């Protein structure tokens, strides 16, 4: 049973990090799976992408996670 006045709904006060992670995690996973599949293809394939391209989505997701975590820590210290 959900209680709308509970702590869970107060911790999600800025809704945009929750929405961003909800959309970003599957999108980044799908993109990385596609790029990893293409980069692990046999060497004779001409459309092999650069392996450094996997680093860009990981950094972006790491930054979104860090901002969300910092905001969550701020909310928890405010409630305590």
N, CA, C and O atoms as a printed pandas DataFrame, in Angstrom:
     atom_number atom_name residue_name chain_id  residue_number  x_coord  y_coord  z_coord
0              1         N          UNK        A               1    0.843   -1.170    0.000
1              2        CA          UNK        A               1    0.000    0.000    0.000
2              3         C          UNK        A               1    0.893    1.238    0.000
3              4         O          UNK        A               1    1.854    1.313    0.765
4              5         N          UNK        A               2    0.585    2.181   -0.833
5              6        CA          UNK        A               2    1.360    3.410   -0.929
6              7         C          UNK        A               2    0.771    4.475   -0.021
7              8         O          UNK        A               2   -0.443    4.677    0.032
8              9         N          UNK        A               3    1.658    5.148    0.689
9             10        CA          UNK        A               3    1.259    6.274    1.525
10            11         C          UNK        A               3    1.857    7.520    0.871
11            12         O          UNK        A               3    3.078    7.663    0.828
12            13         N          UNK        A               4    1.032    8.404    0.371
13            14        CA          UNK        A               4    1.506    9.558   -0.384
14            15         C          UNK        A               4    2.194   10.603    0.487
15            16         O          UNK        A               4    2.881   11.481   -0.035
16            17         N          UNK        A               5    2.023   10.522    1.800
17            18        CA          UNK        A               5    2.723   11.441    2.691
18            19         C          UNK        A               5    3.980   10.812    3.261
19            20         O          UNK        A               5    4.614   11.396    4.140
20            21         N          UNK        A               6    4.352    9.635    2.783
21            22        CA          UNK        A               6    5.497    8.904    3.317
22            23         C          UNK        A               6    6.822    9.493    2.878
23            24         O          UNK        A               6    6.873   10.445    2.098
24            25         N          UNK        A               7    7.886    8.914    3.390
25            26        CA          UNK        A               7    9.237    9.399    3.131
26            27         C          UNK        A               7    9.625    9.219    1.673
27            28         O          UNK        A               7   10.335   10.058    1.119
28            29         N          UNK        A               8    9.171    8.136    1.036
29            30        CA          UNK        A               8    9.577    7.870   -0.338
30            31         C          UNK        A               8    9.181    9.000   -1.284
31            32         O          UNK        A               8    9.959    9.378   -2.159
32            33         N          UNK        A               9    7.983    9.537   -1.112
33            34        CA          UNK        A               9    7.555   10.600   -1.998
34            35         C          UNK        A               9    8.210   11.933   -1.641
35            36         O          UNK        A               9    8.307   12.809   -2.501
36            37         N          UNK        A              10    8.658   12.112   -0.410
37            38        CA          UNK        A              10    9.358   13.342   -0.034
38            39         C          UNK        A              10   10.785   13.337   -0.562
39            40         O          UNK        A              10   11.322   14.398   -0.883
40            41         N          UNK        A              11   11.412   12.165   -0.661
41            42        CA          UNK        A              11   12.786   12.096   -1.155
42            43         C          UNK        A              11   12.855   12.339   -2.652
43            44         O          UNK        A              11   13.919   12.684   -3.165
44            45         N          UNK        A              12   11.760   12.170   -3.361
45            46        CA          UNK        A              12   11.733   12.411   -4.800
46            47         C          UNK        A              12   11.201   13.808   -5.121
47            48         O          UNK        A              12   10.511   14.012   -6.120
48            49         N          UNK        A              13   11.537   14.762   -4.255
49            50        CA          UNK        A              13   11.027   16.122   -4.440
50            51         C          UNK        A              13   11.411   16.698   -5.795
51            52         O          UNK        A              13   10.519   17.148   -6.514
52            53         N          UNK        A              14   12.686   16.713   -6.191
53            54        CA          UNK        A              14   12.935   17.103   -7.583
54            55         C          UNK        A              14   12.682   15.881   -8.460
55            56         O          UNK        A              14   13.448   14.918   -8.423
56            57         N          UNK        A              15   11.646   15.918   -9.221
57            58        CA          UNK        A              15   11.222   14.748   -9.988
58            59         C          UNK        A              15   12.139   14.477  -11.171
59            60         O          UNK        A              15   12.211   13.338  -11.633
60            61         N          UNK        A              16   12.843   15.485  -11.674
61            62        CA          UNK        A              16   13.619   15.295  -12.898
62            63         C          UNK        A              16   14.730   14.263  -12.755
63            64         O          UNK        A              16   14.985   13.571  -13.741
64            65         N          UNK        A              17   15.433   14.084  -11.598
65            66        CA          UNK        A              17   16.438   13.010  -11.564
66            67         C          UNK        A              17   15.811   11.626  -11.693
67            68         O          UNK        A              17   16.378   10.749  -12.345
68            69         N          UNK        A              18   14.653   11.425  -11.081
69            70        CA          UNK        A              18   13.998   10.121  -11.190
70            71         C          UNK        A              18   13.556    9.852  -12.622
71            72         O          UNK        A              18   13.722    8.741  -13.126
72            73         N          UNK        A              19   13.003   10.849  -13.269
73            74        CA          UNK        A              19   12.570   10.682  -14.660
74            75         C          UNK        A              19   13.773   10.493  -15.575
75            76         O          UNK        A              19   13.732    9.678  -16.496
76            77         N          UNK        A              20   14.847   11.245  -15.325
77            78        CA          UNK        A              20   16.045   11.128  -16.160
78            79         C          UNK        A              20   16.666    9.740  -16.034
79            80         O          UNK        A              20   17.037    9.137  -17.041
80            81         N          UNK        A              21   16.782    9.230  -14.818
81            82        CA          UNK        A              21   17.346    7.891  -14.646
82            83         C          UNK        A              21   16.419    6.822  -15.209
83            84         O          UNK        A              21   16.886    5.830  -15.768
84            85         N          UNK        A              22   15.099    7.015  -15.064
85            86        CA          UNK        A              22   14.145    6.048  -15.605
86            87         C          UNK        A              22   14.292    5.925  -17.115
87            88         O          UNK        A              22   14.153    4.834  -17.667
88            89         N          UNK        A              23   14.571    7.036  -17.781
89            90        CA          UNK        A              23   14.736    7.005  -19.231
90            91         C          UNK        A              23   16.174    6.698  -19.646
91            92         O          UNK        A              23   16.400    6.033  -20.657
92            93         N          UNK        A              24   17.150    7.183  -18.866
93            94        CA          UNK        A              24   18.544    7.068  -19.280
94            95         C          UNK        A              24   19.116    5.668  -19.115
95            96         O          UNK        A              24   19.883    5.215  -19.965
96            97         N          UNK        A              25   18.760    4.977  -18.043
97            98        CA          UNK        A              25   19.363    3.665  -17.796
98            99         C          UNK        A              25   19.051    2.673  -18.928
99           100         O          UNK        A              25   19.983    2.057  -19.446
100          101         N          UNK        A              26   17.792    2.489  -19.336
101          102        CA          UNK        A              26   17.554    1.575  -20.460
102          103         C          UNK        A              26   18.139    2.081  -21.772
103          104         O          UNK        A              26   18.614    1.290  -22.587
104          105         N          UNK        A              27   18.107    3.394  -21.980
105          106        CA          UNK        A              27   18.642    3.941  -23.229
106          107         C          UNK        A              27   20.145    3.718  -23.326
107          108         O          UNK        A              27   20.652    3.319  -24.374
108          109         N          UNK        A              28   20.855    3.975  -22.234
109          110        CA          UNK        A              28   22.306    3.785  -22.234
110          111         C          UNK        A              28   22.637    2.307  -22.375
111          112         O          UNK        A              28   23.562    1.942  -23.101
112          113         N          UNK        A              29   21.889    1.459  -21.687
113          114        CA          UNK        A              29   22.137    0.022  -21.800
114          115         C          UNK        A              29   21.933   -0.455  -23.234
115          116         O          UNK        A              29   22.753   -1.205  -23.766
116          117         N          UNK        A              30   20.850   -0.025  -23.852
117          118        CA          UNK        A              30   20.596   -0.419  -25.239
118          119         C          UNK        A              30   21.667    0.079  -26.183
119          120         O          UNK        A              30   22.095   -0.649  -27.079
120          121         N          UNK        A              31   22.104    1.314  -25.992
121          122        CA          UNK        A              31   23.165    1.855  -26.838
122          123         C          UNK        A              31   24.483    1.119  -26.649
123          124         O          UNK        A              31   25.178    0.814  -27.618
124          125         N          UNK        A              32   24.822    0.839  -25.409
125          126        CA          UNK        A              32   26.069    0.124  -25.149
126          127         C          UNK        A              32   26.000   -1.313  -25.657
127          128         O          UNK        A              32   26.995   -1.831  -26.164
128          129         N          UNK        A              33   24.864   -1.952  -25.532
129          130        CA          UNK        A              33   24.733   -3.317  -26.042
130          131         C          UNK        A              33   24.900   -3.340  -27.553
131          132         O          UNK        A              33   25.530   -4.246  -28.099
132          133         N          UNK        A              34   24.340   -2.351  -28.224
133          134        CA          UNK        A              34   24.474   -2.282  -29.683
134          135         C          UNK        A              34   25.925   -2.045  -30.087
135          136         O          UNK        A              34   26.449   -2.722  -30.972
136          137         N          UNK        A              35   26.568   -1.087  -29.440
137          138        CA          UNK        A              35   27.957   -0.771  -29.783
138          139         C          UNK        A              35   28.879   -1.932  -29.412
139          140         O          UNK        A              35   29.803   -2.251  -30.159
140          141         N          UNK        A              36   28.635   -2.558  -28.273
141          142        CA          UNK        A              36   29.463   -3.697  -27.878
142          143         C          UNK        A              36   29.287   -4.849  -28.849
143          144         O          UNK        A              36   30.258   -5.533  -29.174
144          145         N          UNK        A              37   28.073   -5.076  -29.319
145          146        CA          UNK        A              37   27.839   -6.140  -30.295
146          147         C          UNK        A              37   28.601   -5.861  -31.581
147          148         O          UNK        A              37   29.192   -6.765  -32.171
148          149         N          UNK        A              38   28.584   -4.619  -32.008
149          150        CA          UNK        A              38   29.292   -4.271  -33.248
150          151         C          UNK        A              38   30.801   -4.307  -33.053
151          152         O          UNK        A              38   31.531   -4.668  -33.977
152          153         N          UNK        A              39   31.288   -3.935  -31.857
153          154        CA          UNK        A              39   32.740   -3.918  -31.653
154          155         C          UNK        A              39   33.297   -5.312  -31.412
155          156         O          UNK        A              39   34.487   -5.545  -31.627
156          157         N          UNK        A              40   32.457   -6.244  -30.970
157          158        CA          UNK        A              40   32.922   -7.616  -30.758
158          159         C          UNK        A              40   32.741   -8.488  -31.991
159          160         O          UNK        A              40   32.976   -9.696  -31.943
160          161         N          UNK        A              41   32.330   -7.889  -33.076
161          162        CA          UNK        A              41   32.156   -8.623  -34.329
162          163         C          UNK        A              41   33.515   -9.072  -34.857
163          164         O          UNK        A              41   34.544   -8.552  -34.427
164          165         N          UNK        A              42   33.533  -10.006  -35.760
165          166        CA          UNK        A              42   34.816  -10.434  -36.336
166          167         C          UNK        A              42   35.579   -9.271  -36.955
167          168         O          UNK        A              42   34.988   -8.301  -37.428
168          169         N          UNK        A              43   36.897   -9.385  -36.942
169          170        CA          UNK        A              43   37.759   -8.284  -37.394
170          171         C          UNK        A              43   37.586   -7.961  -38.867
171          172         O          UNK        A              43   37.932   -6.855  -39.281
172          173         N          UNK        A              44   37.075   -8.861  -39.664
173          174        CA          UNK        A              44   36.926   -8.623  -41.092
174          175         C          UNK        A              44   35.762   -7.707  -41.435
175          176         O          UNK        A              44   35.626   -7.281  -42.582
176          177         N          UNK        A              45   34.937   -7.406  -40.472
177          178        CA          UNK        A              45   33.798   -6.539  -40.721
178          179         C          UNK        A              45   34.249   -5.093  -40.844
179          180         O          UNK        A              45   34.961   -4.607  -39.966
180          181         N          UNK        A              46   33.860   -4.385  -41.908
181          182        CA          UNK        A              46   34.357   -3.024  -42.111
182          183         C          UNK        A              46   33.706   -1.966  -41.219
183          184         O          UNK        A              46   34.285   -0.895  -41.042
184          185         N          UNK        A              47   32.534   -2.221  -40.654
185          186        CA          UNK        A              47   31.829   -1.180  -39.900
186          187         C          UNK        A              47   32.084   -1.292  -38.393
187          188         O          UNK        A              47   31.165   -1.109  -37.593
188          189         N          UNK        A              48   33.301   -1.584  -38.013
189          190        CA          UNK        A              48   33.658   -1.741  -36.599
190          191         C          UNK        A              48   33.870   -0.356  -35.966
191          192         O          UNK        A              48   34.733    0.398  -36.417
192          193         N          UNK        A              49   33.087   -0.011  -34.922
193          194        CA          UNK        A              49   33.215    1.323  -34.316
194          195         C          UNK        A              49   34.406    1.405  -33.368
195          196         O          UNK        A              49   34.999    0.395  -32.992
196          197         N          UNK        A              50   34.729    2.611  -33.004
197          198        CA          UNK        A              50   35.808    2.856  -32.059
198          199         C          UNK        A              50   35.392    2.376  -30.668
199          200         O          UNK        A              50   34.265    2.631  -30.243
200          201         N          UNK        A              51   36.283    1.687  -29.956
201          202        CA          UNK        A              51   35.943    1.164  -28.632
202          203         C          UNK        A              51   35.794    2.274  -27.595
203          204         O          UNK        A              51   35.168    2.059  -26.558
204          205         N          UNK        A              52   36.348    3.440  -27.848
205          206        CA          UNK        A              52   36.237    4.551  -26.896
206          207         C          UNK        A              52   34.837    5.133  -26.875
207          208         O          UNK        A              52   34.500    5.901  -25.974
208          209         N          UNK        A              53   34.015    4.779  -27.856
209          210        CA          UNK        A              53   32.663    5.320  -27.895
210          211         C          UNK        A              53   31.824    4.788  -26.728
211          212         O          UNK        A              53   30.837    5.419  -26.349
212          213         N          UNK        A              54   32.193    3.653  -26.161
213          214        CA          UNK        A              54   31.486    3.122  -24.999
214          215         C          UNK        A              54   31.713    3.976  -23.762
215          216         O          UNK        A              54   30.917    3.930  -22.824
216          217         N          UNK        A              55   32.772    4.742  -23.748
217          218        CA          UNK        A              55   33.103    5.549  -22.587
218          219         C          UNK        A              55   32.150    6.742  -22.423
219          220         O          UNK        A              55   31.858    7.143  -21.296
220          221         N          UNK        A              56   31.677    7.295  -23.499
221          222        CA          UNK        A              56   30.823    8.492  -23.450
222          223         C          UNK        A              56   29.509    8.229  -22.704
223          224         O          UNK        A              56   29.168    9.010  -21.815
224          225         N          UNK        A              57   28.755    7.170  -23.022
225          226        CA          UNK        A              57   27.512    6.952  -22.264
226          227         C          UNK        A              57   27.765    6.609  -20.804
227          228         O          UNK        A              57   26.972    6.976  -19.937
228          229         N          UNK        A              58   28.850    5.916  -20.522
229          230        CA          UNK        A              58   29.152    5.584  -19.130
230          231         C          UNK        A              58   29.462    6.835  -18.323
231          232         O          UNK        A              58   29.041    6.942  -17.171
232          233         N          UNK        A              59   30.178    7.769  -18.895
233          234        CA          UNK        A              59   30.475    9.022  -18.194
234          235         C          UNK        A              59   29.187    9.821  -17.980
235          236         O          UNK        A              59   28.966   10.372  -16.901
236          237         N          UNK        A              60   28.348    9.880  -19.000
237          238        CA          UNK        A              60   27.086   10.622  -18.877
238          239         C          UNK        A              60   26.195   10.009  -17.797
239          240         O          UNK        A              60   25.623   10.732  -16.982
240          241         N          UNK        A              61   26.075    8.695  -17.788
241          242        CA          UNK        A              61   25.262    8.038  -16.780
242          243         C          UNK        A              61   25.872    8.203  -15.391
243          244         O          UNK        A              61   25.146    8.343  -14.406
244          245         N          UNK        A              62   27.199    8.187  -15.307
245          246        CA          UNK        A              62   27.867    8.407  -14.029
246          247         C          UNK        A              62   27.609    9.804  -13.485
247          248         O          UNK        A              62   27.429    9.979  -12.280
248          249         N          UNK        A              63   27.590   10.801  -14.370
249          250        CA          UNK        A              63   27.307   12.169  -13.926
250          251         C          UNK        A              63   25.863   12.309  -13.450
251          252         O          UNK        A              63   25.608   12.966  -12.441
252          253         N          UNK        A              64   24.922   11.702  -14.160
253          254        CA          UNK        A              64   23.519   11.753  -13.733
254          255         C          UNK        A              64   23.366   11.051  -12.383
255          256         O          UNK        A              64   22.639   11.525  -11.511
256          257         N          UNK        A              65   24.054    9.920  -12.216
257          258        CA          UNK        A              65   23.993    9.199  -10.948
258          259         C          UNK        A              65   24.591   10.035   -9.819
259          260         O          UNK        A              65   24.026   10.082   -8.726
260          261         N          UNK        A              66   25.724   10.695  -10.063
261          262        CA          UNK        A              66   26.366   11.497   -9.025
262          263         C          UNK        A              66   25.488   12.675   -8.604
263          264         O          UNK        A              66   25.377   12.972   -7.415
264          265         N          UNK        A              67   24.872   13.338   -9.563
265          266        CA          UNK        A              67   23.993   14.467   -9.242
266          267         C          UNK        A              67   22.775   13.975   -8.462
267          268         O          UNK        A              67   22.356   14.610   -7.495
268          269         N          UNK        A              68   22.213   12.855   -8.878
269          270        CA          UNK        A              68   21.050   12.313   -8.169
270          271         C          UNK        A              68   21.414   11.873   -6.763
271          272         O          UNK        A              68   20.644   12.085   -5.826
272          273         N          UNK        A              69   22.580   11.262   -6.607
273          274        CA          UNK        A              69   23.019   10.823   -5.289
274          275         C          UNK        A              69   23.277   12.016   -4.371
275          276         O          UNK        A              69   22.918   11.985   -3.194
276          277         N          UNK        A              70   23.893   13.058   -4.900
277          278        CA          UNK        A              70   24.141   14.255   -4.092
278          279         C          UNK        A              70   22.822   14.889   -3.657
279          280         O          UNK        A              70   22.692   15.340   -2.519
280          281         N          UNK        A              71   21.858   14.924   -4.549
281          282        CA          UNK        A              71   20.556   15.475   -4.200
282          283         C          UNK        A              71   19.854   14.607   -3.163
283          284         O          UNK        A              71   19.214   15.129   -2.250
284          285         N          UNK        A              72   19.966   13.294   -3.293
285          286        CA          UNK        A              72   19.360   12.387   -2.321
286          287         C          UNK        A              72   19.996   12.540   -0.946
287          288         O          UNK        A              72   19.292   12.547    0.063
288          289         N          UNK        A              73   21.320   12.663   -0.895
289          290        CA          UNK        A              73   22.009   12.855    0.385
290          291         C          UNK        A              73   21.572   14.172    1.024
291          292         O          UNK        A              73   21.362   14.237    2.236
292          293         N          UNK        A              74   21.435   15.206    0.220
293          294        CA          UNK        A              74   20.957   16.485    0.744
294          295         C          UNK        A              74   19.557   16.381    1.326
295          296         O          UNK        A              74   19.271   16.956    2.377
296          297         N          UNK        A              75   18.674   15.640    0.636
297          298        CA          UNK        A              75   17.310   15.471    1.138
298          299         C          UNK        A              75   17.287   14.659    2.436
299          300         O          UNK        A              75   16.528   14.974    3.352
300          301         N          UNK        A              76   18.110   13.625    2.513
301          302        CA          UNK        A              76   18.136   12.791    3.715
302          303         C          UNK        A              76   18.662   13.578    4.904
303          304         O          UNK        A              76   18.130   13.456    6.007
304          305         N          UNK        A              77   19.702   14.387    4.698
305          306        CA          UNK        A              77   20.228   15.196    5.809
306          307         C          UNK        A              77   19.223   16.267    6.219
307          308         O          UNK        A              77   19.171   16.645    7.390
308          309         N          UNK        A              78   18.435   16.756    5.285
309          310        CA          UNK        A              78   17.410   17.748    5.611
310          311         C          UNK        A              78   16.287   17.109    6.424
311          312         O          UNK        A              78   15.739   17.746    7.323
312          313         N          UNK        A              79   15.941   15.866    6.120
313          314        CA          UNK        A              79   14.884   15.191    6.863
314          315         C          UNK        A              79   15.348   14.735    8.251
315          316         O          UNK        A              79   14.537   14.612    9.169
316          317         N          UNK        A              80   16.640   14.487    8.402
317          318        CA          UNK        A              80   17.162   13.980    9.693
318          319         C          UNK        A              80   17.268   15.052   10.738
319          320         O          UNK        A              80   17.687   14.778   11.863
